[in-house]
Amino acid sequence: MNKSILIISDTHIPYHHPDLIPFLKEIKKIYKPDRIIHIGDEVDKHAMSMHDSDPDLPSAGDELKLSLPIIKELEELFPKMDILDSNHGSLVYRRALKHGIPKAYLRDYNEFLQVGPGWKWHDDLTIQTSNGPVYFCHGKVADVLKLAQSMGMSCVQGHYHSSYSIKYYGNSLGLYFGLQVGCLINKDSLAFRYNKTQRARPIIGLGMIINGLPKLIPMVLNKNGKWIGKIIT
């Protein structure tokens, strides 16, 4: 186990890239991962944001309705998946905490996303690989290598949509990496209007760890922003 770990980056369903499912199907076909980790922000929950919401986007209820069919497809593709707790994914609970709603009144992730027990949420996660332990979190610091150095092990994170890299460092105990996965969003959605004011743009892709070593797999797009339909290995 853990020979081929697929790390699905921030999907922000229903504002995901329109080729998300075909892309993931091809990844599964080629790499046959034995463990699936979603780095978090599996759903966007834009209407629940702590920031101003775009009035031209769906309400919170409609957003969930739009998300469920995609979530179902994702579960059919990957019935077992570990998901990292994240700032967007946890919005319903953070909103409840802010307004004093006890946990007893709330449904858990599996129930409101209508998925089975094969999907499991974690605050963070450490997995053993052939090259030592790897720590996974949604996103804690902008420089993933600094996170790896502070943790004393290889680290993987998402959250920073415009960051997509593999960095290494070594010490007397071994060689460690920091893997920063990008995202799988539809960058043209109104949910990401803020990107237009930023110099860096989202990088569409995901990551893998194969036999203990990190790999980046970008979703190569054509000039219209559509996936070209094949994986560049």
One Martini backbone bead per residue (centre of mass of N, CA, C, O) as a GRO file, in nm:
protein
  233
    1MET     BB    1   0.102   0.032   0.010
    2ASN     BB    2   0.160   0.359  -0.089
    3LYS     BB    3   0.291   0.364  -0.389
    4SER     BB    4   0.021   0.530  -0.505
    5ILE     BB    5  -0.043   0.870  -0.456
    6LEU     BB    6  -0.326   1.069  -0.476
    7ILE     BB    7  -0.351   1.433  -0.515
    8ILE     BB    8  -0.621   1.625  -0.471
    9SER     BB    9  -0.698   1.933  -0.550
   10ASP     BB   10  -0.863   2.207  -0.530
   11THR     BB   11  -1.204   2.204  -0.647
   12HIS     BB   12  -1.459   2.378  -0.568
   13ILE     BB   13  -1.731   2.270  -0.557
   14PRO     BB   14  -1.902   2.390  -0.847
   15TYR     BB   15  -1.607   2.551  -0.937
   16HIS     BB   16  -1.490   2.356  -1.128
   17HIS     BB   17  -1.346   2.201  -1.362
   18PRO     BB   18  -1.511   2.066  -1.634
   19ASP     BB   19  -1.264   1.826  -1.654
   20LEU     BB   20  -1.230   1.671  -1.391
   21ILE     BB   21  -1.338   1.378  -1.433
   22PRO     BB   22  -1.183   1.295  -1.691
   23PHE     BB   23  -0.905   1.346  -1.570
   24LEU     BB   24  -0.928   1.141  -1.330
   25LYS     BB   25  -0.980   0.891  -1.504
   26GLU     BB   26  -0.705   0.898  -1.647
   27ILE     BB   27  -0.530   0.883  -1.399
   28LYS     BB   28  -0.635   0.610  -1.300
   29LYS     BB   29  -0.564   0.445  -1.553
   30ILE     BB   30  -0.249   0.502  -1.549
   31TYR     BB   31  -0.170   0.488  -1.215
   32LYS     BB   32  -0.327   0.325  -1.007
   33PRO     BB   33  -0.409   0.417  -0.727
   34ASP     BB   34  -0.398   0.314  -0.366
   35ARG     BB   35  -0.432   0.628  -0.284
   36ILE     BB   36  -0.659   0.889  -0.167
   37ILE     BB   37  -0.610   1.252  -0.159
   38HIS     BB   38  -0.775   1.528  -0.036
   39ILE     BB   39  -0.660   1.855   0.038
   40GLY     BB   40  -0.922   2.024  -0.002
   41ASP     BB   41  -1.176   2.206  -0.099
   42GLU     BB   42  -1.408   2.031  -0.232
   43VAL     BB   43  -1.584   2.270  -0.152
   44ASP     BB   44  -1.681   2.609  -0.149
   45LYS     BB   45  -1.916   2.787  -0.015
   46HIS     BB   46  -1.955   3.090  -0.107
   47ALA     BB   47  -2.230   3.177   0.041
   48MET     BB   48  -2.062   3.131   0.335
   49SER     BB   49  -1.870   3.339   0.341
   50MET     BB   50  -1.678   3.575   0.524
   51HIS     BB   51  -1.709   3.710   0.270
   52ASP     BB   52  -1.811   3.844   0.003
   53SER     BB   53  -2.078   3.769  -0.204
   54ASP     BB   54  -2.190   3.685  -0.507
   55PRO     BB   55  -2.509   3.763  -0.632
   56ASP     BB   56  -2.469   3.577  -0.912
   57LEU     BB   57  -2.469   3.341  -0.728
   58PRO     BB   58  -2.557   3.088  -0.563
   59SER     BB   59  -2.694   2.968  -0.312
   60ALA     BB   60  -2.633   2.752  -0.065
   61GLY     BB   61  -2.845   2.544  -0.155
   62ASP     BB   62  -2.781   2.543  -0.463
   63GLU     BB   63  -2.484   2.469  -0.438
   64LEU     BB   64  -2.531   2.188  -0.322
   65LYS     BB   65  -2.702   2.077  -0.556
   66LEU     BB   66  -2.467   2.112  -0.766
   67SER     BB   67  -2.255   1.928  -0.612
   68LEU     BB   68  -2.368   1.634  -0.575
   69PRO     BB   69  -2.320   1.504  -0.861
   70ILE     BB   70  -2.009   1.535  -0.847
   71ILE     BB   71  -1.962   1.382  -0.587
   72LYS     BB   72  -2.075   1.117  -0.695
   73GLU     BB   73  -1.865   1.076  -0.918
   74LEU     BB   74  -1.622   1.079  -0.728
   75GLU     BB   75  -1.709   0.835  -0.558
   76GLU     BB   76  -1.722   0.627  -0.791
   77LEU     BB   77  -1.415   0.661  -0.852
   78PHE     BB   78  -1.360   0.716  -0.517
   79PRO     BB   79  -1.472   0.538  -0.247
   80LYS     BB   80  -1.180   0.595  -0.129
   81MET     BB   81  -1.111   0.880   0.093
   82ASP     BB   82  -0.900   1.136   0.194
   83ILE     BB   83  -0.980   1.437   0.383
   84LEU     BB   84  -0.902   1.766   0.433
   85ASP     BB   85  -0.931   2.004   0.632
   86SER     BB   86  -1.089   2.330   0.554
   87ASN     BB   87  -1.188   2.649   0.492
   88HIS     BB   88  -1.430   2.565   0.303
   89GLY     BB   89  -1.532   2.290   0.409
   90SER     BB   90  -1.582   2.428   0.719
   91LEU     BB   91  -1.792   2.665   0.706
   92VAL     BB   92  -2.043   2.555   0.853
   93TYR     BB   93  -1.892   2.530   1.131
   94ARG     BB   94  -1.790   2.823   1.156
   95ARG     BB   95  -2.066   2.952   1.147
   96ALA     BB   96  -2.184   2.806   1.392
   97LEU     BB   97  -1.979   2.911   1.597
   98LYS     BB   98  -2.034   3.216   1.558
   99HIS     BB   99  -2.365   3.154   1.629
  100GLY     BB  100  -2.396   2.923   1.859
  101ILE     BB  101  -2.399   2.627   1.732
  102PRO     BB  102  -2.428   2.321   1.810
  103LYS     BB  103  -2.318   2.013   1.701
  104ALA     BB  104  -2.593   1.854   1.746
  105TYR     BB  105  -2.730   2.021   1.489
  106LEU     BB  106  -2.522   1.879   1.302
  107ARG     BB  107  -2.394   1.757   1.019
  108ASP     BB  108  -2.194   1.562   0.856
  109TYR     BB  109  -2.022   1.532   0.577
  110ASN     BB  110  -2.142   1.261   0.469
  111GLU     BB  111  -2.440   1.352   0.486
  112PHE     BB  112  -2.449   1.629   0.314
  113LEU     BB  113  -2.286   1.473   0.067
  114GLN     BB  114  -2.379   1.175   0.026
  115VAL     BB  115  -2.165   0.971   0.158
  116GLY     BB  116  -1.973   0.728   0.247
  117PRO     BB  117  -1.734   0.576   0.471
  118GLY     BB  118  -1.486   0.603   0.262
  119TRP     BB  119  -1.503   0.892   0.357
  120LYS     BB  120  -1.234   1.079   0.523
  121TRP     BB  121  -1.174   1.308   0.777
  122HIS     BB  122  -0.895   1.543   0.842
  123ASP     BB  123  -0.684   1.760   0.978
  124ASP     BB  124  -0.451   1.551   0.936
  125LEU     BB  125  -0.168   1.359   0.778
  126THR     BB  126   0.022   1.048   0.817
  127ILE     BB  127   0.238   0.869   0.587
  128GLN     BB  128   0.377   0.579   0.483
  129THR     BB  129   0.675   0.526   0.301
  130SER     BB  130   0.961   0.415   0.138
  131ASN     BB  131   1.076   0.731   0.229
  132GLY     BB  132   0.886   0.778   0.455
  133PRO     BB  133   0.723   1.018   0.599
  134VAL     BB  134   0.406   1.198   0.527
  135TYR     BB  135   0.273   1.522   0.537
  136PHE     BB  136  -0.074   1.634   0.556
  137CYS     BB  137  -0.230   1.941   0.438
  138HIS     BB  138  -0.392   2.208   0.328
  139GLY     BB  139  -0.256   2.488   0.471
  140LYS     BB  140   0.006   2.684   0.650
  141VAL     BB  141   0.233   2.777   0.444
  142ALA     BB  142   0.370   2.917   0.166
  143ASP     BB  143   0.627   2.736   0.237
  144VAL     BB  144   0.662   2.399   0.220
  145LEU     BB  145   0.960   2.362   0.307
  146LYS     BB  146   0.931   2.489   0.588
  147LEU     BB  147   0.737   2.277   0.686
  148ALA     BB  148   0.925   2.033   0.654
  149GLN     BB  149   1.144   2.140   0.845
  150SER     BB  150   0.957   2.163   1.100
  151MET     BB  151   0.860   1.849   1.084
  152GLY     BB  152   1.086   1.642   0.976
  153MET     BB  153   0.935   1.604   0.689
  154SER     BB  154   0.753   1.536   0.446
  155CYS     BB  155   0.533   1.757   0.243
  156VAL     BB  156   0.176   1.834   0.187
  157GLN     BB  157  -0.002   2.094  -0.004
  158GLY     BB  158  -0.233   2.353  -0.055
  159HIS     BB  159  -0.449   2.649  -0.115
  160TYR     BB  160  -0.224   2.762  -0.317
  161HIS     BB  161  -0.313   2.805  -0.639
  162SER     BB  162  -0.022   2.939  -0.754
  163SER     BB  163   0.115   2.679  -0.634
  164TYR     BB  164   0.373   2.461  -0.803
  165SER     BB  165   0.581   2.224  -0.634
  166ILE     BB  166   0.925   2.098  -0.587
  167LYS     BB  167   1.111   2.049  -0.284
  168TYR     BB  168   1.440   2.020  -0.139
  169TYR     BB  169   1.598   1.860   0.154
  170GLY     BB  170   1.896   1.811   0.359
  171ASN     BB  171   2.032   1.590   0.606
  172SER     BB  172   2.166   1.360   0.826
  173LEU     BB  173   1.876   1.191   0.800
  174GLY     BB  174   1.791   1.311   0.503
  175LEU     BB  175   1.543   1.327   0.246
  176TYR     BB  176   1.327   1.603   0.159
  177PHE     BB  177   0.990   1.717   0.079
  178GLY     BB  178   0.796   1.969  -0.101
  179LEU     BB  179   0.445   1.960  -0.189
  180GLN     BB  180   0.274   2.172  -0.424
  181VAL     BB  181  -0.041   2.195  -0.503
  182GLY     BB  182  -0.282   2.314  -0.677
  183CYS     BB  183  -0.568   2.311  -0.887
  184LEU     BB  184  -0.941   2.244  -0.997
  185ILE     BB  185  -1.051   2.503  -1.131
  186ASN     BB  186  -1.264   2.763  -1.247
  187LYS     BB  187  -1.116   3.061  -1.315
  188ASP     BB  188  -1.392   3.200  -1.452
  189SER     BB  189  -1.536   3.215  -1.207
  190LEU     BB  190  -1.692   3.425  -0.982
  191ALA     BB  191  -1.551   3.292  -0.729
  192PHE     BB  192  -1.256   3.409  -0.878
  193ARG     BB  193  -1.238   3.723  -0.920
  194TYR     BB  194  -0.982   3.797  -0.745
  195ASN     BB  195  -0.763   3.705  -0.956
  196LYS     BB  196  -0.762   3.971  -1.137
  197THR     BB  197  -0.575   4.131  -0.905
  198GLN     BB  198  -0.354   3.920  -0.957
  199ARG     BB  199  -0.057   3.818  -1.073
  200ALA     BB  200  -0.117   3.542  -1.003
  201ARG     BB  201  -0.222   3.226  -1.123
  202PRO     BB  202  -0.378   2.953  -1.151
  203ILE     BB  203  -0.290   2.605  -1.113
  204ILE     BB  204  -0.365   2.324  -1.308
  205GLY     BB  205  -0.361   2.041  -1.086
  206LEU     BB  206  -0.160   1.771  -0.950
  207GLY     BB  207  -0.056   1.499  -0.731
  208MET     BB  208   0.215   1.263  -0.651
  209ILE     BB  209   0.319   0.946  -0.496
  210ILE     BB  210   0.595   0.745  -0.613
  211ASN     BB  211   0.777   0.555  -0.434
  212GLY     BB  212   0.818   0.827  -0.239
  213LEU     BB  213   0.784   1.028  -0.488
  214PRO     BB  214   0.729   1.322  -0.637
  215LYS     BB  215   0.451   1.450  -0.852
  216LEU     BB  216   0.355   1.641  -1.135
  217ILE     BB  217   0.013   1.699  -1.285
  218PRO     BB  218  -0.092   1.870  -1.530
  219MET     BB  219  -0.352   2.050  -1.680
  220VAL     BB  220  -0.363   2.074  -2.006
  221LEU     BB  221  -0.439   2.362  -2.194
  222ASN     BB  222  -0.603   2.543  -2.401
  223LYS     BB  223  -0.693   2.857  -2.520
  224ASN     BB  224  -0.996   2.788  -2.382
  225GLY     BB  225  -0.944   2.608  -2.106
  226LYS     BB  226  -0.919   2.320  -2.208
  227TRP     BB  227  -0.865   2.006  -2.205
  228ILE     BB  228  -0.667   1.805  -2.425
  229GLY     BB  229  -0.711   1.476  -2.328
  230LYS     BB  230  -0.417   1.440  -2.195
  231ILE     BB  231  -0.137   1.299  -2.043
  232ILE     BB  232   0.162   1.442  -1.923
  233THR     BB  233   0.454   1.241  -1.836
   0.00000   0.00000   0.00000
